[in-house]
Amino acid sequence: MEDLAVLDVVPNEVLADLICSLLEEAEIPCTQRLTNVGGAIGVGMPVIGSREILVPADELDHAREVLAAQEQAGPLPGETDS
């Protein structure tokens, strides 16, 4: 199994799916997992809860470049300016 690295943590599954789609278009494998942030909040409700975006460790820099280019173009739907 490849070593995975956390690219980002996002607030929900919908945004994680959007980011993974963007990365996969750039031929970067992507997966996500529910974090333990917030404990049992959202148990049984997969859309609720923070998600870690995971990519192969050797693709981490490339993935960051892809996200940076997207941020230059504008926020993804569901993202908020912080």
JOUR-V792209 format. One line per field, one symbol per residue. ss: DSSP state (h for helix, s for strand, l for the rest). phi: phi as a letter, one per 40 degrees, with the letter a starting at -180 (. if undefined). psi: psi as a letter, one per 30 degrees, with the letter a starting at -180 (. if undefined). A space follows every 50 residues. Layout:
# JOUR-V792209
ss=???
phi=???
psi=???
This chain:
# JOUR-V792209
ss=lllssssssssshhhhhhhhhhhhhllllssssslllllllllllllsss sssssshhhhhhhhhhhhhhhhhlllllllll
phi=.ccbbccabbcaccccccccccccccgbcaaaaccccgfccgdgbccchc bccbbddcbdccccccccccccchccdgcbcb
psi=klklkjelklfleeeeeeeeeeeeeghjkkllkklgkgbgkgkfiffkkk kkkklkefgeeeeeeeeeeeeeflllkfkkk.
